[in-house]
């Protein structure tokens, strides 16, 4: 039986919190990154589909995996990524890790604590950055910084969409122990506005997430590829700005996303700051070399 996996995407790369293969990335690498992104979007849309049964969702995710591994050609979006992996000599580890997260999304609707949420991010977010780094030929020593950035972005998304995830999918990524500590309940996510207890919980999670950003901020200077440094600099700045919004606003009743013009301006500021820092470091290194 042929399993259809062509589900309309809920959003495109232009709707994300962060740049996806923007003009800052080397042109030769943009298409491979978009292939990975479209694969991830297809899997995400399957896991979140409102009318598919759990059985059907797992079957479609299995079809993505089978096509990715060359056991089938049924899932076109996976065919494209399979070709990229073969052409670039990359393993399917990172997209397979993503499928682990999306399978969890099908049946797991609650997270007990921060550690459990970070374990989810290990599969839902970290593989994205790791794939991009591998594609650029970066050393694995920078994975730590990328993992922190990708996890922070994932939690930012969870906080922004906490009400929608609960109402549409009965899925709650907010750590349950944090909710208990603040005296908040899951059911409060269905309200039009956060209660003081829920708002305190959301702020506490945003504060904990903010502690990932100092490590994440090392990535733009740690990567060897200048254009990737600028891209990640833009993403880090965006994560910082969104975190600031989440520390002061209620995601249930206030805007916690950046408008497209604001996102562009914010990203360009981050890229410019990264470029200046990289040039300064290079200049300092050159002077140090002449001094010897």
SVG drawing of the C-alpha trace seen along z (x, -y; Angstrom):
<svg xmlns="http://www.w3.org/2000/svg" viewBox="-10 -47 69 49">
<polyline fill="none" stroke="black" stroke-width="0.4" points="0.0,0.0 1.3,-3.4 1.4,-5.8 0.8,-9.5 3.1,-11.9 2.3,-15.0 0.7,-17.2 0.4,-20.9 3.1,-22.8 1.7,-24.9 4.5,-27.5 7.5,-28.1 11.1,-29.0 10.0,-32.7 7.7,-32.2 10.3,-30.9 11.7,-32.8 15.1,-32.6 16.7,-32.9 16.6,-29.6 19.3,-29.5 19.2,-33.3 21.4,-35.2 24.1,-35.2 24.7,-31.5 26.9,-30.5 24.6,-30.1 25.8,-26.5 24.6,-25.4 21.2,-27.1 19.4,-24.3 20.7,-21.5 19.7,-23.4 16.2,-24.0 15.9,-20.3 16.6,-19.5 14.1,-22.1 11.4,-20.8 11.9,-17.3 11.6,-18.6 8.5,-20.6 6.8,-17.6 7.5,-15.4 6.3,-18.1 3.1,-18.6 2.4,-14.9 2.9,-14.7 0.6,-17.8 -2.0,-16.8 -5.5,-17.3 -7.3,-14.5 -4.8,-11.6 -4.8,-8.8 -1.7,-7.9 -1.3,-4.8 -1.5,-6.9 1.0,-9.4 3.5,-6.7 3.0,-5.1 3.8,-8.4 6.8,-9.1 8.0,-5.5 7.6,-6.2 9.8,-9.3 12.5,-7.2 12.2,-4.3 12.7,-6.8 15.5,-8.5 17.3,-5.2 16.7,-4.1 14.2,-1.4 11.4,-3.2 10.9,-6.1 7.4,-7.0 8.1,-10.3 9.3,-12.9 10.5,-15.3 12.7,-12.6 14.0,-11.7 15.4,-15.2 17.2,-15.1 18.5,-11.6 20.1,-13.0 21.7,-15.8 23.2,-13.4 24.6,-11.2 26.0,-14.1 27.7,-15.6 28.8,-12.3 26.8,-12.9 25.0,-10.2 21.3,-10.3 21.9,-10.6 20.5,-14.1 17.2,-13.7 16.7,-10.3 17.1,-12.0 14.5,-14.5 12.1,-11.6 12.6,-10.4 11.3,-13.7 8.3,-13.8 7.4,-10.2 7.5,-11.4 5.1,-14.3 2.6,-11.8 2.0,-10.1 3.8,-12.2 1.9,-15.2 3.5,-16.2 7.1,-16.8 7.9,-16.3 10.8,-18.6 13.5,-20.6 15.8,-17.6 13.1,-15.8 12.4,-18.8 16.2,-19.1 16.2,-15.4 13.4,-16.2 15.4,-19.1 18.3,-16.7 16.2,-15.2 13.9,-18.0 16.3,-20.9 20.0,-20.0 20.1,-17.9 19.2,-21.0 22.3,-22.9 24.5,-19.8 23.4,-19.2 24.2,-22.8 27.6,-22.5 28.4,-19.2 27.3,-20.6 29.8,-23.5 32.6,-21.1 32.8,-22.6 34.5,-20.8 32.3,-18.9 33.9,-20.9 31.4,-23.7 28.4,-21.4 28.1,-22.4 27.4,-26.1 25.0,-25.1 23.2,-22.7 22.6,-25.5 21.3,-27.9 19.0,-25.3 17.6,-24.3 17.0,-27.9 15.1,-28.5 13.0,-25.4 12.0,-26.5 11.3,-30.0 8.9,-28.4 7.3,-26.3 6.7,-29.4 5.3,-31.4 2.9,-28.6 2.0,-27.2 -1.6,-28.1 -2.0,-26.9 -0.2,-23.6 -2.6,-23.0 -5.8,-24.0 -5.1,-22.3 -3.1,-19.3 -3.4,-18.9 0.4,-19.0 2.2,-20.8 6.0,-21.3 6.1,-23.5 7.8,-21.4 5.1,-20.2 7.3,-20.6 7.7,-24.3 3.9,-24.7 3.4,-23.0 6.1,-25.2 4.2,-28.3 0.8,-26.9 -0.3,-26.9 -2.4,-24.3 -2.3,-23.0 -5.9,-23.9 -5.0,-27.6 -3.4,-27.5 -6.8,-27.5 -7.6,-31.0 -7.4,-34.2 -4.9,-35.6 -2.4,-34.1 -3.2,-34.0 -0.5,-35.5 0.6,-31.9 0.9,-30.8 2.7,-34.1 5.2,-33.4 5.7,-29.9 6.2,-31.1 8.7,-33.8 10.6,-31.2 11.0,-29.0 12.1,-32.0 14.7,-32.8 16.0,-29.3 16.1,-29.3 18.1,-32.6 20.9,-30.8 21.5,-28.9 22.3,-32.0 25.8,-32.8 27.0,-29.4 25.0,-29.9 26.6,-33.3 30.0,-31.7 28.9,-30.0 29.2,-32.9 32.9,-33.4 33.7,-29.7 32.7,-28.6 35.4,-28.9 33.0,-29.8 32.5,-33.6 29.1,-33.5 27.9,-30.9 29.2,-33.1 27.1,-36.0 24.0,-33.8 24.4,-32.4 25.1,-35.9 21.8,-37.0 20.1,-34.0 21.7,-34.6 20.6,-38.2 17.0,-37.1 17.0,-34.5 18.1,-37.3 15.4,-39.6 12.6,-37.0 13.8,-36.0 13.5,-39.6 9.9,-39.7 9.0,-36.5 10.5,-37.8 8.1,-40.8 5.0,-39.7 2.2,-37.2 2.2,-34.7 -1.5,-34.0 -2.5,-37.6 0.4,-39.6 2.6,-39.4 5.9,-37.6 6.9,-37.2 8.9,-39.8 7.3,-41.4 9.1,-40.6 10.8,-44.1 11.8,-43.9 13.2,-40.4 15.2,-41.5 16.6,-44.6 17.4,-42.6 19.1,-39.9 21.2,-42.4 22.3,-44.0 23.4,-40.6 25.3,-39.8 27.0,-43.2 28.1,-42.8 29.5,-39.4 31.4,-40.7 32.9,-43.5 33.9,-41.0 35.4,-38.6 37.4,-41.4 38.7,-42.7 39.8,-39.2 41.6,-38.7 43.3,-42.1 44.4,-41.3 45.7,-37.9 47.7,-39.6 49.2,-42.2 50.1,-39.4 51.8,-37.5 53.9,-40.5 54.9,-41.1 56.6,-37.7"/>
</svg>
